[in-house]
Amino acid sequence: MVSGTGVTVSAAASAKRHRRSVQLDGANLGSEDTTAPYSISLGHDSVPNGPHTLSAVAHDAANNTGAAPGVGITVANLTTSTFTPVADTEVSI
């Protein structure tokens, strides 16, 4: 489960790979990366709550593609509440 303010997602690729990307549910997270380390920040408010699939894709100079199997994650974004004090009110957590 991914929870909190965000996480860094990293991917490794074998030699001779020219471009790498990290994908969420089949769509690139950010732009393709051409330099190591291959990582992207997954922000807490950029992905909706629920189950998702993370995967890594690498392309060589001839545009041949290699993809890692997807990894299932569950996103649970934190929410905040604001309480306005009212006379004779008690909040217990």
C-alpha positions in Angstrom: 0.0 0.0 0.0 1.3 3.5 -0.9 0.3 6.0 1.7 1.5 9.4 2.9 2.9 12.4 1.0 4.5 10.4 -1.8 7.1 7.9 -2.8 10.0 7.6 -5.3 9.6 4.8 -7.8 12.8 3.5 -9.3 13.5 1.1 -12.2 16.6 -0.6 -13.5 17.3 -1.7 -17.0 20.0 -3.9 -18.6 22.8 -2.4 -20.7 22.2 -0.8 -24.0 18.8 0.6 -23.1 18.5 4.1 -24.4 15.2 5.4 -22.7 13.3 4.2 -19.7 9.9 5.1 -18.3 7.8 4.1 -15.3 4.2 3.6 -16.1 1.1 3.6 -14.0 -1.8 1.7 -15.4 -0.1 1.7 -18.8 0.5 5.4 -19.0 3.9 7.1 -18.6 4.5 8.8 -15.2 6.3 11.9 -16.4 8.7 11.9 -19.3 11.1 9.2 -20.4 14.4 9.1 -18.6 17.8 8.8 -20.4 20.1 8.9 -17.4 20.6 6.7 -14.3 19.1 6.5 -11.7 15.8 5.9 -13.4 13.2 7.1 -11.0 10.2 9.3 -10.6 8.3 10.8 -7.7 4.8 9.5 -7.3 3.0 12.4 -5.5 0.3 11.9 -3.0 -2.3 13.9 -4.9 -1.4 12.9 -8.5 -2.9 9.4 -8.3 -6.5 8.6 -7.1 -7.1 6.1 -4.3 -7.5 2.5 -5.1 -5.6 -0.3 -6.9 -3.1 0.5 -9.7 -0.4 -1.3 -11.6 3.2 0.1 -11.8 5.5 -1.1 -14.5 8.8 -0.2 -16.2 9.5 0.0 -19.9 12.9 0.4 -21.7 13.6 1.3 -25.3 17.0 0.9 -27.1 18.3 3.2 -29.8 16.5 1.1 -32.5 13.2 1.5 -30.5 13.1 -2.2 -29.4 11.1 -2.4 -26.2 11.5 -4.4 -23.0 8.9 -4.3 -20.3 9.0 -5.6 -16.7 5.9 -7.3 -15.4 3.5 -5.0 -13.6 3.5 -4.7 -9.8 0.2 -4.1 -8.1 -0.1 -1.2 -5.6 -2.9 0.3 -3.6 -2.9 4.1 -3.1 -4.4 5.6 0.0 -4.1 9.3 -0.1 -4.2 11.1 3.3 -7.0 13.5 3.9 -7.2 16.4 6.3 -10.1 17.7 8.3 -10.6 21.2 9.6 -12.7 21.6 12.7 -14.3 24.9 13.6 -14.7 25.2 17.4 -18.2 25.6 18.7 -19.2 26.0 22.3 -19.5 22.8 24.2 -17.9 20.7 21.4 -15.4 17.9 22.0 -13.4 16.1 19.4 -11.9 12.7 20.4 -9.6 10.7 18.1 
